[in-house]
Amino acid sequence: MSNNELASSAFDARQIVFDEHYVDSGTEGIKLYLRNKRRKDHKVFLAEKTIVMVHGATFSSGSLYDVPFNGMSFIDFLAHHGFDVFAADVRGYGKSTRPPEMQAQPDLNPPLVSTDTGVTDFATAVEFVLRLRGLKAVNVFAMSWGGTVAGAYAARNADKVVKLALLAPQWLSDVPIPIDQGGSLGSYRLVPVKAALARWLGTAPEYARERLVPEGWFDLWSELTLSEETWQDDREQGKLRATNGPIQDIRTYWRAGTPYYQPSEIRAPVLLLHGEWDIDVPLDLARAYFEQLTGASYRRWVEIGEATHLALMESHRMQAYAEVVRFFDEAFKPE
């Protein structure tokens, strides 16, 4: 039996509570969606056992963190191991409200949902969790563009972050970044979800492509991802509207040699996860980011072999899952 099968066989979805919250964003008409999972016997709420997550530039938190591969998602795994897990969708993503400009043709408005907006929405989500659970701080997890959102939040709110775990966060690049296809940017872009598998597999060596994404996983992921698309015509065509603010910020910050925030200002312990075959955040970028974490109380890098940018949804996902649990669970303190 594989590690995936072993982990899934020990998981009982009936023991997990699933709550949904819609939170005022501070902008009229815009609600932020948070999904929450925890065990039924989770009755005492502690900062060290609470996690707030945020997604990347294209797909929602549900799409990235809560697809039940082999019957168990990443959020399920964390909840099963005793964590109270909240996953936020920034406005324009997942089940959060779409800005009204997303109803118009993309060339009629500038790029929507900048990183500034992402940080503001994430801060709103964290504040909601703090009030709901009566806490002063939480653990934070994020990936890719979400790593910028969460990293900037942690740098500016040291007292509210117990620990920070990041998968492939953005950093400065002197070469083109694959998610930016060039050209002028409208308010949003149409992402061909059904065609994503070819690019996904294409980032791995040919010999490993057949085993990278187990049979049936992509279909399950694409079905859930498209189910959150608001516009029926796009959904039926297998497309998703994704905001272009994060792409504009690649040009404004990461390709311009100007960091959006300073990782050295993060004080919490930091776990950096990186996939061996990640072309969106290559190894040299991850290393350069890690070297900037000079203010963290301690820092750790874990390289996941035979994994891409989407390591949490691949055949070796359990390595990443287990490392996140270990990091958030440990009582280690530097001398």
N, C-alpha and C positions, 0 to 999 in steps of 0.2 A: 504494500500500500504506500502511495506517495505521501510526502509531507502535506500537500494540499488536502488529500483525502483524509489523512489522520486528523488534521485541524478541523475540517468540516464535520467529521463524524462526532467530534466532541462538542460541537456547537448545537445548542437547542434554541431555535428562534422563538419558541413559545416562552422562553424565560427572559425575553428582551422586551422592554417597554419602548414604544415608538411614539413620541409626541411631536407635533408640528406647531410652530409659532410664527405669527406675522407681526413684525415690529415696525412702529412708525420710524421712518428714516430721518425725519426732520425736514423733508421736502414734501410739500402738499401733494397728495395722491400717490406717493411712492411708499410701498411697504416692502420690508426685507424679510425673506423667508429663512428660518432656521429649523433644521431637522435635529431632533434630539433622541439619542438611544442610550439606554442604561439597563442593567439587570433589574429584575423585579425586586430582588433583595437589596438593592442599592438604596439605603435609607439615610445614610449620613453623608452629607455633601462637604467635601474638602477641596481646597485649592489644588493640592497635589494630585487629586484624582479626577480633576475636571479638565477637559480639552475643548478648545474652540478652534475650528478649522476654517480655512478659506481656500477657494479654488484658483485655477490659473486663468489665462487670458481668453480661452475659447470655450471650455466646457464647465458646467456647474459643479457644485460640491456633490450633488447626487450622482452625476455622471462619473465623476472621478473617484469618489470614495464610498458609494453606497450601492454598487451593483453586486448582487449576491452570486458571485461565481462559485460554483459547487455548493450553492445554498448559503454562502457567507460572504459578506462584504468586509471591507477594511473597517468601517465603523462598527459593524457587528463584532469583529474580532476584538476591537478595543473595548467595547461594552462588555463582551464576554469576560475580559480580563479585569473587570472591575472599575472601568472608567465611565464617567458621565460625559458623553460626547455630544457636542453641538457643532453642526456644520452650516456655515452661513453662505447664502447666495448674495453677492453684490447686486445692486439694481441692474436690470437688463439681462440677468442670468437666471437660469433655472426657474424656480417658482416665485422669485421676487418680481416686483412690478417692472414692466418695460417702460423706459422713458418715452414720452409721446412722440419724440422725433423718430423712434424706431418704426412708427407706422408709415412714415413718408419714405420716398425714394432716398437711398443713401447719399446721393450727390447733392441733396438739398440742405444738408446740415454738416457741420464739422464733426470730427471724431468724437464719439460719446464715451462717457465713463472713463475718465482719466485715472491715473494712479492716485491722485489726490482724493478723488471720489471714492475709490476703493478703500483707501485708508479710513476715510470718514465713515463709510458704511460698516467696515469691520469694527471700528471703535464703538459704533452704536450697538453692534451685535454683542461685543464683549460686555459693555455696560449693562445690557439686558440680562445677560447670564449672571453677572455679579449681583444684580438686584434680585433676580429670581432665586438664586441659591444662597444669598446672604454671604457672599465671599468678597475678598479684597483683591484676589489675583487668580489667574488660571494658567494652565499650560496652553501653548499655541502650536498648531501644525499647519503647514502650507506648502505648496509646490509652485515652481515656475514663477509666473507673474504674481501669484499669491504670496510667494516668498518675499517679493518686494513689499507688498502690502503688509504682511506680518512682520517682516524685518524692520520696516520703518515704524510700525506701531510699537514694537518692542524697544527700539532705540529711543522713542519719545515717551514711553510709559513703563519705565523700568520697574516701578512698584506694583504693576498689575500683571507682570509675566513671571511665572515660576520658572518654566523652562521653555525653550523654543526649539522645535524640530523642523527642519526644512529639507525638502526634496528638490534638488536642482534649481536653486534660486537664480535669478538674473544677476548678471554682472557685466562690467564693461567689455566691449568686444571691438576689435579692429577689423573684423571680417563680417560679412552679411549674416544676419540671424534668420534662420529658415522661416519662422512664422511671418516675417515681413517680406511679402512678395514684391515690394517695390511699387512705384506708381503713386498716383494721387489717392488720398484716403477719404472716403465718405464717412458718414456717421457710423455705419456698421458694414460688415461683410457677410456674404453667404458662404457657409462652410458645408461642403458636400460630405455629410457624415457617412453615408453608405460607401463612399470612395476612400474613406480614411484608412482602411486596412492596408491597401497597397503601400501608402507612404509609411505607415507604421512598421510593417514588415521590412520595407526597403531600407530602414535605418540599421538593420541587423545583418550580419554576414549571411550569405546565402545558405550555408550549411545548417544554420540554426532557425531559419524562418518557419519551418513546419512545426516546431515545438514551442516557439515563442508565445503564441496565443492559442491555448488549447481549443479543440473543436467546440463550437457553440458559443464560446465566450464573446466573440465579436458581435454576433447576432443579438445576444442578450444585451450587450452594452449599447449598441446602436438603437435598439428598440426603446430602451429606457431614456436614452439621450434625446431622441426625437419626440418622445411623449411629452417632454417639457416645452417643446416649441409652441409658441402662442399662435403663429399664423398657419392655418390649415394647409394652404397651398404649398408653402415651404416644407411643411412636415411630410406631406404626401410625395413631394419630390425628393425626400431624403436630405433636406437642407436645414441648416440652423443659422439664425441671425446672431452674430457675435459682434460686440461693440469694438470700435477701432481706437478708442482712447489708449488702451495698452500698447497698440502698435505705434501710434504717434509718439508715445513716451519712449519706445525703443530708440526712435530717431532723435528725440530731444535730449535723452540722457545716456543710454547705454552705448549707442553708436557714436555719440558726440564726446565721449570721454568725461562725462559729467555725472557722477553718481547721484541717484535720486535721494539717497540718504547715506550715512556713514555707518557701515557695519561695526566699526570700532566703538560706537556709542552703545551697542547692545551690552547689557550687564548680565543678563541671565545665562545659565549654561546653554550651549547650543549643540545640537546634533545636526550634522550635514550628511544627507544621504545622496548618493549619486550612482547612476547606472552606467555600466561600462560602455554601452553603445549609444549613449545620449548624444545626439548631434545638435539638439537645440541649446543645450548647455554643455559644451565639450569639456573634457577633463581639465584643460588649462584654465578655463573660466572658473570652474569649481574650485580649483586650487587657489587661484587668485582671490576668490571670495573668502575662502577659508583663512587665508593669510591676513585678511583684514579684520578678523574677529579678535582683535587684541584686547578688547575690554571685557570679553565674556569671562565669567568666573571659572569656567572650563569649557573646552570645546572638543568635539570628537567628529572624526570623518569615518563613514562606513561606505565602502565601494561595493555595490551589488553587481556581481559578475553576471554576464549574459543578460543584461537588462537595458532597456531604452529609457527615454524620457517618461514613458508610461509604465514604469516598473511596478506600480501598485496593481496593475491589471494583467500581469503576465505570469508565466509559469513559475517564476522564482519569487513571486510576490511575498511569500511567507518570510523570506529573509528580511525584507523591509519591515513587514508588520512586526516581527519579533524584536527587531532593533528599536523600533519606536516604543513598544511596551517596556522593554528593558530600560531604556533611557528615562522615560517618564516615571517608572516605578522605583528606580534605584535611589538609595539614600546617600550615595556617595557625595562627599564634600572634599574639595581640595584642602591640603594642609596649609 
